[in-house]
Amino acid sequence: MSEHTDRTMEKLDIQFIEREGHKEYAVLKYDDFIRLVSGKKSRAGAGYSLAEADGLAPSEVVKAHAVDGVPLLRAWREHRKLTQAHVAHKLGISQSAFSQLEKSGTDTMRLNTLRRVAKALGLKVVSDDKG
């Protein structure tokens, strides 16, 4: 981990839920989660991210994205054990187009695109809007 990441992680109160001796979920304040996984604003004008149906993100996804710097879509896709080609097929686009989408990050996507990708990954879109 980088020094910057160490300092960021020190400021977070993260609790882990384990199953069969392995960390399965990371529980942290919603504001911290949004800051870690989205960081920037989407074109729709508010911060958005992806989560399981229950609103949680597994610790593996949070670590891959927030600590290791893996793009969020890739972290989720790999966690789901899906290939780029599989997700691209579900979206009706080429694998290379999905690769570019994955690299560009959720912060630059239109909200409608993010919703389509979330559906293809079996996830939901969560907003930092407290409204």
Backbone bond lengths (Angstrom), bond angles and torsions (degrees), N, CA, C in turn:
res aa  C-N    CA-C-N  psi(-1)  N-CA   C-N-CA  omega(-1)  CA-C   N-CA-C  phi
1 M - - - 1.455 - - 1.520 109.74 -
2 S 1.312 115.01 146.89 1.456 119.16 177.49 1.522 109.70 -77.95
3 E 1.330 115.69 163.33 1.461 120.18 177.75 1.519 110.46 -60.13
4 H 1.345 117.01 -41.57 1.462 121.26 178.79 1.527 110.59 -60.41
5 T 1.336 117.29 -44.93 1.455 121.50 179.93 1.516 109.89 -64.10
6 D 1.332 117.47 -41.74 1.461 120.60 178.05 1.524 110.46 -57.75
7 R 1.345 116.69 -44.73 1.460 119.76 -179.91 1.520 111.04 -65.52
8 T 1.322 118.00 -39.16 1.458 121.47 178.99 1.513 110.36 -64.87
9 M 1.324 116.98 -45.33 1.454 121.10 -178.07 1.529 110.83 -66.72
10 E 1.334 118.23 -33.49 1.454 121.31 178.77 1.526 111.63 -62.81
11 K 1.308 117.35 -31.07 1.458 121.82 -177.23 1.521 112.42 -79.73
12 L 1.319 118.03 -9.23 1.448 121.91 -176.62 1.516 111.10 -98.05
13 D 1.322 115.48 142.63 1.454 121.74 173.80 1.522 106.11 -101.24
14 I 1.339 116.08 93.70 1.454 121.40 -177.09 1.522 109.02 -107.67
15 Q 1.322 114.71 129.45 1.458 120.94 173.99 1.524 107.57 -113.64
16 F 1.322 116.49 144.12 1.454 120.51 -178.06 1.521 110.62 -111.24
17 I 1.315 115.10 140.72 1.453 122.09 173.59 1.520 106.11 -104.97
18 E 1.324 115.08 124.59 1.460 119.41 -176.95 1.526 110.92 -108.86
19 R 1.325 113.85 149.81 1.461 121.41 173.99 1.514 106.42 -134.18
20 E 1.310 116.08 124.54 1.460 122.53 179.95 1.527 111.79 53.76
21 G 1.323 115.65 41.14 1.452 121.18 175.07 1.514 116.46 79.37
22 H 1.346 117.45 5.10 1.460 120.78 -179.66 1.524 109.60 -120.31
23 K 1.329 115.58 137.99 1.456 119.72 176.67 1.519 108.78 -64.35
24 E 1.334 116.17 123.04 1.459 120.01 -178.34 1.525 112.19 -110.15
25 Y 1.327 117.41 -35.41 1.462 121.05 -180.00 1.517 109.55 -135.60
26 A 1.329 114.23 148.06 1.458 121.32 172.08 1.521 106.34 -109.96
27 V 1.317 116.45 129.30 1.456 120.99 179.54 1.524 107.75 -110.90
28 L 1.324 115.62 123.62 1.449 120.73 178.56 1.521 109.05 -146.73
29 K 1.321 115.80 166.70 1.463 119.85 179.09 1.521 109.28 -56.80
30 Y 1.320 115.91 142.26 1.460 121.02 -177.64 1.530 110.84 -57.78
31 D 1.327 117.42 -43.34 1.466 120.60 179.69 1.530 111.36 -59.63
32 D 1.339 116.72 -39.80 1.456 120.48 178.05 1.521 110.48 -66.53
33 F 1.327 116.71 -41.40 1.465 121.02 178.18 1.520 110.41 -58.49
34 I 1.318 117.14 -50.22 1.461 121.05 -179.18 1.525 110.26 -61.13
35 R 1.323 117.50 -42.50 1.459 121.02 178.97 1.526 111.22 -61.43
36 L 1.322 116.43 -40.30 1.458 120.18 -178.77 1.518 113.41 -71.04
37 V 1.323 117.10 -44.75 1.451 118.50 -171.43 1.513 115.05 -93.19
38 S 1.309 118.32 -21.54 1.466 116.56 179.39 1.512 111.97 -113.77
39 G 1.276 117.84 -43.47 1.449 121.37 173.51 1.509 116.76 63.63
40 K 1.303 117.94 -40.01 1.456 121.96 -177.11 1.520 109.18 -119.40
41 K 1.296 115.97 175.61 1.459 121.54 179.47 1.517 110.41 -95.65
42 S 1.321 115.71 145.69 1.463 119.71 177.64 1.521 109.38 -82.80
43 R 1.333 116.00 170.79 1.457 120.19 176.58 1.516 111.28 -60.90
44 A 1.320 116.93 -25.64 1.463 120.49 -178.55 1.526 111.44 -72.93
45 G 1.328 118.41 -6.82 1.450 121.32 173.47 1.511 115.68 97.25
46 A 1.317 118.67 2.94 1.458 121.40 177.58 1.527 108.15 -142.23
47 G 1.330 116.51 159.10 1.460 120.12 179.44 1.516 111.00 -75.73
48 Y 1.319 117.19 133.01 1.457 122.41 178.93 1.511 109.43 -131.97
49 S 1.304 114.90 152.97 1.448 120.72 174.93 1.518 108.65 -147.36
50 L 1.332 116.62 -174.01 1.452 122.82 -178.61 1.519 109.40 -117.79
51 A 1.337 115.98 148.57 1.460 120.80 179.30 1.516 109.97 -153.08
52 E 1.331 115.60 164.49 1.453 121.77 172.25 1.526 107.89 -63.77
53 A 1.321 117.03 170.87 1.467 121.30 179.67 1.525 111.92 -57.74
54 D 1.335 117.32 -30.31 1.466 120.95 -179.95 1.528 112.93 -83.97
55 G 1.340 116.99 3.42 1.455 121.04 178.63 1.516 114.51 86.26
56 L 1.333 117.24 3.36 1.462 121.29 -178.09 1.522 111.45 -101.92
57 A 1.312 114.63 159.28 1.461 121.42 173.30 1.525 107.24 -123.47
58 P 1.328 118.02 131.27 1.467 120.30 178.72 1.526 111.53 -60.11
59 S 1.318 115.72 150.49 1.464 120.31 -178.44 1.523 111.81 -57.67
60 E 1.343 117.78 -32.57 1.463 120.76 179.98 1.526 111.16 -62.99
61 V 1.327 116.79 -39.16 1.463 120.97 -179.96 1.523 109.85 -70.09
62 V 1.324 117.10 -44.79 1.470 121.21 179.79 1.525 109.43 -61.52
63 K 1.323 117.57 -46.77 1.466 120.64 -179.41 1.532 110.84 -63.47
64 A 1.337 116.87 -47.40 1.467 119.59 -178.25 1.521 111.02 -57.90
65 H 1.326 116.54 -42.92 1.462 119.76 -176.67 1.528 112.25 -80.93
66 A 1.327 116.76 -54.09 1.464 120.62 -171.91 1.522 113.27 -76.33
67 V 1.313 117.59 -34.17 1.462 120.38 -176.02 1.527 111.36 -98.18
68 D 1.340 116.33 -47.47 1.462 120.42 -174.67 1.526 113.85 -88.86
69 G 1.342 117.81 -10.33 1.457 121.28 176.49 1.524 115.46 78.74
70 V 1.324 117.45 17.90 1.462 121.53 178.16 1.530 108.09 -73.57
71 P 1.330 118.95 135.16 1.467 119.43 176.77 1.530 110.44 -54.62
72 L 1.326 116.72 141.73 1.462 122.08 -173.55 1.523 112.90 -55.83
73 L 1.326 118.17 -46.09 1.471 119.60 -179.50 1.523 111.07 -61.65
74 R 1.312 116.37 -41.02 1.468 119.48 178.78 1.525 110.70 -64.46
75 A 1.335 117.04 -42.00 1.467 120.44 179.22 1.527 110.66 -59.02
76 W 1.329 116.31 -45.38 1.469 119.84 178.27 1.522 110.99 -66.75
77 R 1.325 117.62 -45.02 1.467 121.18 -178.16 1.519 110.49 -60.05
78 E 1.316 116.64 -45.79 1.460 120.20 -179.84 1.528 111.13 -67.57
79 H 1.325 117.20 -36.75 1.464 120.43 176.42 1.527 110.90 -61.65
80 R 1.329 116.02 -36.68 1.473 121.78 178.51 1.531 111.95 -80.71
81 K 1.347 116.25 -3.60 1.468 122.52 -178.98 1.535 111.90 58.48
82 L 1.321 115.07 43.26 1.464 122.08 178.28 1.523 109.48 -109.11
83 T 1.313 116.02 151.02 1.463 120.78 175.30 1.524 108.99 -91.31
84 Q 1.324 115.56 159.99 1.459 119.55 174.37 1.526 109.99 -58.77
85 A 1.324 117.03 -40.23 1.465 121.24 -178.79 1.532 111.16 -61.69
86 H 1.322 116.72 -39.86 1.473 120.38 -179.78 1.527 110.92 -64.82
87 V 1.328 116.45 -48.11 1.471 120.10 -179.62 1.529 110.06 -65.45
88 A 1.321 116.48 -41.72 1.468 120.62 178.68 1.530 110.62 -59.14
89 H 1.325 116.67 -42.95 1.468 120.89 178.48 1.530 110.71 -60.25
90 K 1.335 116.85 -43.62 1.471 120.75 178.35 1.525 111.69 -62.82
91 L 1.332 116.52 -30.37 1.466 121.44 179.67 1.527 112.69 -87.69
92 G 1.326 116.44 -11.88 1.459 120.14 -178.15 1.518 113.45 74.51
93 I 1.344 116.40 31.26 1.463 121.60 178.20 1.518 108.77 -128.67
94 S 1.319 116.80 170.36 1.464 120.55 179.03 1.534 110.18 -75.74
95 Q 1.324 114.80 160.28 1.464 120.14 177.15 1.520 110.26 -61.46
96 S 1.343 116.86 -40.08 1.467 119.48 -178.96 1.530 111.24 -67.05
97 A 1.338 117.05 -34.96 1.467 120.14 176.95 1.525 110.00 -66.29
98 F 1.329 116.82 -40.77 1.464 119.12 178.16 1.525 110.69 -67.04
99 S 1.333 117.22 -36.99 1.455 120.89 177.84 1.529 110.63 -57.64
100 Q 1.331 116.63 -44.62 1.465 120.97 178.09 1.530 111.03 -64.47
101 L 1.329 116.31 -40.72 1.463 121.45 178.54 1.526 109.91 -62.05
102 E 1.324 115.79 -43.90 1.457 121.84 -179.65 1.525 111.00 -62.38
103 K 1.324 116.55 -41.68 1.468 121.05 -179.64 1.524 112.46 -70.93
104 S 1.329 116.72 -32.52 1.471 120.06 -175.77 1.522 112.29 -69.81
105 G 1.301 117.25 -27.26 1.459 120.70 176.62 1.514 113.73 89.62
106 T 1.327 114.90 156.27 1.461 121.19 -176.91 1.519 112.90 -69.42
107 D 1.324 117.78 -23.47 1.462 120.52 -176.84 1.523 113.19 -69.66
108 T 1.332 117.87 -18.15 1.460 120.29 -179.65 1.531 112.82 -102.72
109 M 1.319 116.52 -3.21 1.472 120.10 -176.82 1.513 112.53 -82.16
110 R 1.305 114.33 150.30 1.454 119.40 169.20 1.518 107.11 -70.47
111 L 1.314 116.47 149.60 1.461 121.29 -177.05 1.527 111.12 -58.16
112 N 1.317 118.07 -41.13 1.461 120.72 179.81 1.528 111.50 -61.65
113 T 1.327 116.71 -40.28 1.469 120.84 177.62 1.521 109.90 -64.53
114 L 1.317 116.83 -44.45 1.457 120.71 179.32 1.532 110.47 -60.45
115 R 1.312 117.75 -40.19 1.472 120.94 177.86 1.529 111.36 -63.50
116 R 1.333 116.96 -40.96 1.472 120.29 178.84 1.531 110.72 -64.72
117 V 1.327 116.60 -42.14 1.460 120.75 178.95 1.530 109.90 -65.77
118 A 1.319 116.73 -42.78 1.465 120.75 178.53 1.528 110.41 -57.38
119 K 1.320 116.53 -45.56 1.467 120.86 179.47 1.526 110.55 -61.57
120 A 1.331 117.28 -42.99 1.465 121.40 179.66 1.531 111.67 -62.75
121 L 1.329 116.76 -30.05 1.460 121.65 179.62 1.528 112.63 -92.53
122 G 1.342 116.79 -2.77 1.463 120.46 -178.48 1.519 112.78 74.04
123 L 1.340 115.98 33.14 1.462 122.08 -177.02 1.517 110.32 -120.58
124 K 1.330 115.63 178.24 1.445 120.23 172.64 1.528 109.61 -125.49
125 V 1.319 115.79 157.37 1.457 121.91 177.61 1.523 107.85 -88.34
126 V 1.321 116.34 131.96 1.462 121.53 175.97 1.519 108.35 -117.25
127 S 1.306 116.76 146.55 1.457 122.28 -177.07 1.517 110.27 -116.70
128 D 1.329 115.82 149.88 1.461 119.25 173.85 1.524 111.04 -86.58
129 D 1.330 116.90 3.05 1.462 121.91 178.35 1.506 108.78 -68.10
130 K 1.306 116.32 121.45 1.459 120.90 -177.64 1.512 111.92 -88.63
131 G 1.364 115.79 -0.20 1.446 121.40 -176.61 1.450 112.77 -55.54
